[in-house]
Amino acid sequence: MENPAQSAVTDAPESGYSGNKIPENTHGRGLLVSNGWIASIFLAFLSSAGLYYVNIFPVIVDALMAGAGLSAEQAGQITFANTMGAVIGAFTVSWLIRHIPRWKRAAAILLCCSIGMDVLTIQLANLDLLIPLRLVHGILGGALVGLGFAVIARSGIAGRSYSMVLLVQYTGGAIGVGFLPALVAEHGTYVPFFALITFSVITLLMLPLIADYPLPTEAENRQRAENAAPLPLLPIIITLIALFCFQFANMALFAFIFDLGKTFALPLGFISQTLFWANLIAIGGAALAAVTGQKYPLAKPLAAALIITLLGLLLFVFSDIRPLFILANVVTGMTWAFCVPYFLTMASRFDSAGQMGAFGGFASKLGLACGPLFAGYFITGGGSYTQLVIVTVAVLAICLVAVPAAARLDRAS
């Protein structure tokens, strides 16, 4: 078993297109962790707290539709506002990241404000105010996630940490979809927001323990610029577009997975348990990405995972067959947890300050926001879930254009 202390010395850095090693002493130290596996987990919590609501979107959407009497279109608008706010926050941080040296203070402020927004959400009786409130919450959360992604990108353990992000999110998602529906039925519509508050508080307690991971100095920037082979802009754009399409396609179905299952006459308890176990199994996809992302080239594993995702999405057409519904959730869950770290790792290799890593977070949030909005309008407008599956498969097929970009990064590393 790998020693975490050895990991800090032997791990190849994964930020910066040049592939140059980032010296450990540039990271600074928190109270307990620097570059080991614990550091990856703490960084994962930091990068997940602002967007944990995405992992329990099915519960939130179903609670708003069943508990608050909203239509699919209205629920889609609220989740869109929340995630579009994250897009705005992540986009803003992507431009400002080089000017935020004291990122821990910024993260603490964002976490406290996000908790405040969730408390206000619970207190509100007027659902009309949910859209602007969740928009503000999304902006705060998106800024936090973009900040976390940028820190990961310059940590020297980016590939592993991005994989841990998905592992943390899927573990939290499994707990959420497994237990929250029953709690919503017993205690009311706003139970999922208590879960968001809990996750943010845990992250806030972890923050002092994370290493500093400062911005690179001017001398380090010059050295990397001298050693790095310039990469054309096209692969960067392709990577961001592929990440957007991947998140769009998966979230368009995932956000309405409870309603999809009900449409195919599946009972709520069965759907909830299926998502619980599928999320737990999907953790294996993130763990696999943590290993293969460090030891092997990016292109071939990414291509295989994307093709498997296409087949998994197609299985949702046969959701009336319970074993196929289970298989579809397990397959797409594992490949979702596998592919996103690969896309984010690709983005993080384009610069050393973490700016492209933050832009990767922006593209990811934009896809997560647009997917449920499109699906809500599509279903409310008379489209069937079978047709929605076909649309998402077509969108996800676009992601295959990222494979040549990954191969180019492999050759340059």
C-alpha positions in Angstrom: 0.0 0.0 0.0 1.3 3.4 -0.9 2.5 5.6 2.0 0.8 9.1 1.9 4.2 10.7 2.8 5.8 8.9 -0.2 2.9 10.0 -2.3 3.8 13.6 -1.8 7.3 13.0 -3.2 6.6 10.5 -6.0 3.4 11.7 -7.5 3.9 13.3 -10.8 2.2 16.8 -11.0 -0.8 17.1 -13.0 -1.2 20.8 -13.3 0.6 22.7 -16.0 0.8 21.5 -19.6 4.5 21.1 -19.4 4.3 18.3 -16.9 7.1 19.8 -14.8 7.3 18.7 -11.2 6.0 21.2 -8.7 8.3 21.2 -5.7 6.6 20.1 -2.5 7.8 23.1 -0.6 5.8 25.4 -2.8 2.6 24.0 -1.4 2.8 25.2 2.2 1.1 23.2 4.9 -2.1 23.0 6.8 -2.3 21.7 10.3 -2.3 18.1 9.3 -2.0 17.4 5.6 0.0 18.4 2.6 0.1 16.2 -0.4 -1.1 12.7 0.6 -4.3 10.9 0.1 -5.9 12.8 3.0 -5.1 16.0 1.2 -6.9 14.7 -1.8 -10.0 13.9 0.2 -10.0 17.3 2.0 -9.6 19.1 -1.4 -12.5 17.0 -2.7 -14.8 18.2 0.1 -13.7 21.8 -0.6 -14.6 21.4 -4.3 -17.8 19.5 -3.6 -19.5 21.6 -0.9 -20.7 24.4 -3.2 -22.3 22.0 -5.6 -23.5 19.1 -3.4 -27.1 19.9 -4.3 -26.4 18.5 -7.7 -25.8 15.0 -6.2 -29.3 15.1 -4.6 -31.0 16.9 -7.5 -33.5 14.0 -7.9 -34.6 14.3 -4.3 -34.9 18.1 -4.5 -36.8 18.0 -7.8 -39.1 15.2 -6.5 -39.7 17.1 -3.2 -40.5 20.3 -5.1 -42.9 18.5 -7.5 -44.6 16.2 -5.0 -44.3 18.1 -1.7 -44.7 21.7 -3.0 -46.9 20.9 -6.0 -44.6 22.3 -8.7 -44.6 21.2 -12.3 -41.6 19.7 -14.0 -41.0 23.0 -15.7 -41.1 25.0 -12.4 -38.8 22.5 -10.6 -36.5 22.7 -13.6 -36.4 26.5 -13.4 -35.4 26.4 -9.7 -32.7 23.9 -10.2 -31.6 25.8 -13.3 -31.3 29.0 -11.3 -29.3 27.2 -8.7 -26.9 25.7 -11.2 -26.8 28.8 -13.5 -25.7 30.8 -10.4 -22.9 28.3 -10.1 -22.0 28.9 -13.7 -21.8 32.7 -13.0 -19.7 32.1 -9.8 -17.3 29.6 -11.5 -16.9 31.9 -14.5 -16.1 34.9 -12.3 -13.6 33.0 -10.2 -11.9 31.6 -13.4 -10.9 35.2 -14.3 -10.0 36.3 -10.8 -8.1 33.2 -9.5 -4.7 34.7 -10.2 -5.6 37.6 -8.0 -6.7 35.5 -4.9 -3.6 34.7 -2.9 -5.5 34.1 0.4 -7.9 31.6 -1.0 -8.7 30.0 2.4 -10.3 33.2 3.7 -12.3 33.5 0.5 -13.4 29.9 0.8 -14.5 30.4 4.5 -16.6 33.5 3.6 -18.2 31.6 0.7 -19.1 28.6 2.8 -20.6 30.8 5.6 -22.7 32.7 3.1 -23.9 29.5 1.4 -25.0 28.2 4.7 -26.9 31.4 5.2 -28.7 31.0 1.9 -29.8 27.5 2.8 -31.1 28.7 6.1 -33.1 31.4 4.3 -34.4 28.8 1.9 -35.8 26.7 4.7 -37.5 29.8 6.3 -39.2 31.0 3.1 -42.9 30.3 2.7 -43.1 32.1 -0.7 -41.9 29.7 -3.5 -41.6 32.7 -5.9 -38.6 33.8 -4.0 -36.8 30.5 -4.3 -35.5 31.3 -7.8 -33.6 34.4 -6.9 -32.5 32.9 -3.6 -31.2 29.8 -5.2 -29.5 31.9 -7.9 -27.5 33.7 -5.2 -26.7 30.4 -3.5 -25.5 29.0 -6.8 -23.2 32.0 -7.4 -21.6 31.5 -4.0 -21.3 27.7 -4.5 -20.0 28.1 -8.1 -17.3 30.5 -6.9 -16.3 28.0 -4.1 -16.1 25.1 -6.5 -14.1 27.1 -9.1 -11.8 28.2 -6.3 -11.4 24.5 -5.2 -10.7 23.3 -8.7 -8.1 26.0 -9.2 -6.4 25.0 -6.0 -6.5 21.3 -7.0 -5.0 22.2 -10.4 -1.9 23.6 -8.8 -1.6 21.1 -6.0 0.5 18.6 -7.9 -2.0 15.8 -7.2 -4.8 17.0 -9.6 -5.8 13.7 -11.2 -6.2 11.9 -7.9 -7.9 14.9 -6.2 -10.5 15.3 -9.1 -11.2 11.6 -8.7 -11.7 12.0 -5.0 -14.1 14.9 -5.8 -16.3 12.4 -7.6 -15.9 9.8 -4.9 -17.0 12.3 -2.2 -19.9 13.5 -4.4 -21.1 9.9 -5.1 -20.8 8.9 -1.5 -22.8 11.9 -0.4 -25.2 11.4 -3.3 -25.8 7.7 -2.4 -26.6 8.7 1.2 -28.9 11.5 0.0 -31.0 9.6 -2.5 -31.1 6.5 -0.2 -32.4 8.2 2.9 -33.6 11.7 2.1 -36.8 10.7 0.2 -38.2 9.0 3.3 -37.2 12.0 5.5 -38.9 14.4 3.0 -42.1 12.4 3.3 -42.0 12.5 7.1 -40.6 16.0 7.8 -41.4 18.1 4.7 -40.1 19.6 1.4 -37.0 21.4 2.8 -35.2 18.4 4.4 -32.6 18.3 1.5 -31.5 21.8 2.4 -30.6 20.6 5.9 -28.3 18.1 4.2 -26.6 20.9 2.2 -26.0 22.8 5.5 -24.5 19.8 7.1 -22.1 19.2 4.2 -21.0 22.9 4.2 -20.3 22.8 8.0 -18.2 19.7 7.7 -16.2 21.4 4.9 -15.7 24.5 6.9 -14.2 22.5 9.8 -11.8 20.8 7.3 -10.6 24.1 5.8 -7.8 25.0 8.3 -6.3 21.5 7.8 -5.7 21.9 4.1 -2.3 23.0 2.8 -1.8 26.5 1.4 -1.1 25.6 -2.2 0.0 29.2 -3.1 0.0 30.7 -6.6 3.2 30.1 -8.5 5.8 32.8 -8.3 6.9 34.8 -11.2 10.2 32.8 -11.4 8.2 29.5 -11.5 5.9 30.9 -14.2 8.9 31.9 -16.3 10.5 28.5 -15.8 7.4 26.7 -16.8 6.9 29.0 -19.8 10.5 28.2 -21.0 10.0 24.4 -20.6 6.4 24.1 -21.8 5.5 23.3 -25.3 2.8 25.7 -26.4 -0.6 24.1 -27.0 -3.0 25.5 -29.6 -6.3 26.9 -28.4 -8.4 24.4 -30.2 -7.8 21.4 -27.8 -8.6 23.6 -24.8 -12.0 24.6 -26.4 -12.7 21.0 -27.4 -12.1 19.8 -23.9 -14.4 22.4 -22.4 -17.2 21.7 -24.9 -16.9 18.0 -24.3 -17.1 18.5 -20.6 -20.2 20.7 -21.0 -21.9 18.1 -23.3 -21.1 15.2 -20.9 -22.6 17.0 -17.9 -25.6 18.3 -19.9 -26.5 14.8 -21.2 -26.1 13.0 -17.8 -27.8 15.6 -15.7 -30.8 16.0 -18.1 -31.8 12.5 -17.2 -30.5 12.3 -13.6 -32.4 15.3 -12.4 -35.7 13.7 -13.4 -34.8 10.1 -12.8 -37.6 9.7 -10.2 -40.2 11.0 -12.6 -38.7 8.8 -15.4 -39.0 5.8 -13.2 -42.6 6.6 -12.3 -43.4 7.0 -16.0 -42.3 3.4 -16.5 -44.5 2.3 -13.5 -41.6 1.8 -11.1 -42.4 2.3 -7.4 -40.7 5.1 -5.5 -39.0 2.8 -3.1 -37.4 0.8 -5.8 -36.1 3.9 -7.6 -34.7 5.3 -4.4 -32.9 2.0 -3.5 -31.6 1.6 -7.1 -30.1 5.1 -7.0 -28.6 4.5 -3.5 -26.8 1.3 -4.6 -25.9 2.7 -8.0 -24.2 5.7 -6.4 -22.3 3.4 -4.0 -21.1 1.3 -6.9 -20.3 4.4 -8.9 -17.7 5.2 -6.3 -15.6 2.4 -8.0 -15.5 4.6 -11.2 -14.0 7.5 -9.3 -11.5 5.1 -7.5 -10.5 3.6 -10.9 -10.0 7.1 -12.3 -7.7 7.9 -9.4 -5.5 5.0 -10.3 -5.6 5.0 -14.1 -5.4 8.8 -14.3 -1.9 8.7 -12.7 -0.5 5.5 -14.2 -1.8 5.4 -17.8 -2.4 7.8 -20.8 -5.7 9.6 -20.9 -7.0 8.9 -24.4 -7.8 5.2 -24.5 -9.5 4.9 -21.1 -11.6 8.0 -21.8 -12.7 6.7 -25.2 -13.8 3.4 -23.7 -15.7 5.1 -20.9 -17.5 7.4 -23.2 -18.7 4.5 -25.5 -19.9 2.6 -22.4 -21.7 5.7 -21.2 -23.5 5.9 -24.6 -24.7 2.3 -24.2 -25.7 2.9 -20.6 -27.9 5.8 -21.5 -29.6 3.8 -24.2 -30.6 1.3 -21.6 -32.9 3.8 -20.0 -35.3 3.3 -23.0 -36.0 -0.1 -21.4 -36.6 1.2 -17.9 -39.8 -0.8 -17.6 -37.5 -3.8 -17.3 -36.3 -3.5 -13.7 -32.9 -5.2 -14.2 -32.1 -2.9 -17.1 -33.1 0.2 -15.1 -30.7 -0.9 -12.4 -28.0 -1.7 -15.0 -28.4 1.7 -16.7 -28.0 3.5 -13.4 -25.0 1.5 -12.4 -23.2 1.8 -15.7 -23.8 5.5 -16.2 -23.0 6.2 -12.6 -19.6 4.5 -12.8 -18.7 6.1 -16.1 -19.9 9.5 -14.9 -17.6 9.2 -11.9 -14.8 8.1 -14.2 -15.0 10.5 -17.1 -15.4 13.8 -15.2 -12.0 13.6 -13.5 -10.4 12.8 -16.8 -11.9 15.9 -18.4 -11.0 18.1 -15.4 -7.4 16.7 -15.4 -7.1 17.6 -19.1 -8.3 21.1 -18.4 -5.9 21.5 -15.5 -2.8 20.7 -17.6 -3.1 23.8 -19.7 -1.7 26.2 -17.1 0.1 26.2 -13.7 -2.0 28.8 -11.8 -5.2 26.7 -12.0 -7.1 29.1 -14.3 -7.9 26.4 -16.9 -9.0 24.1 -14.0 -11.4 26.8 -12.9 -12.7 27.2 -16.5 -13.2 23.4 -16.5 -15.4 23.9 -13.4 -17.3 26.6 -15.3 -17.9 24.3 -18.3 -19.0 21.6 -16.0 -21.5 23.8 -14.1 -22.9 25.2 -17.3 -23.7 21.6 -18.5 -25.2 20.7 -15.2 -27.4 23.8 -15.3 -28.6 23.5 -18.9 -29.4 19.8 -18.7 -32.3 19.9 -16.2 -33.6 23.1 -17.7 -33.8 21.5 -21.2 -35.3 18.3 -19.8 -37.9 20.2 -17.8 -39.1 22.2 -20.9 -38.9 19.1 -23.1 -41.1 16.9 -20.8 -43.5 19.7 -20.0 -43.8 20.4 -23.7 -45.0 16.9 -24.4 -41.8 15.0 -25.1 -41.5 11.5 -23.7 -38.6 10.2 -21.6 -37.8 7.8 -24.4 -37.3 10.7 -26.7 -35.3 12.5 -24.1 -32.9 9.5 -23.8 -32.3 9.6 -27.5 -31.5 13.4 -27.4 -29.1 12.9 -24.5 -27.3 10.1 -26.3 -26.8 12.4 -29.3 -25.4 15.2 -27.1 -23.1 12.8 -25.3 -21.7 11.5 -28.6 -20.2 14.9 -29.2 -17.9 14.2 -26.3 -15.9 11.8 -28.4 -14.2 14.8 -30.1 -12.2 15.1 -26.9 -10.3 11.8 -27.4 -7.8 13.3 -29.9 -7.2 16.2 -27.6 -6.5 13.7 -24.8 -4.1 11.8 -27.1 -2.3 15.1 -27.8 -1.8 15.7 -24.1 -0.5 12.2 -23.7 2.1 12.8 -26.3 3.2 16.1 -24.8 3.4 14.8 -21.2 
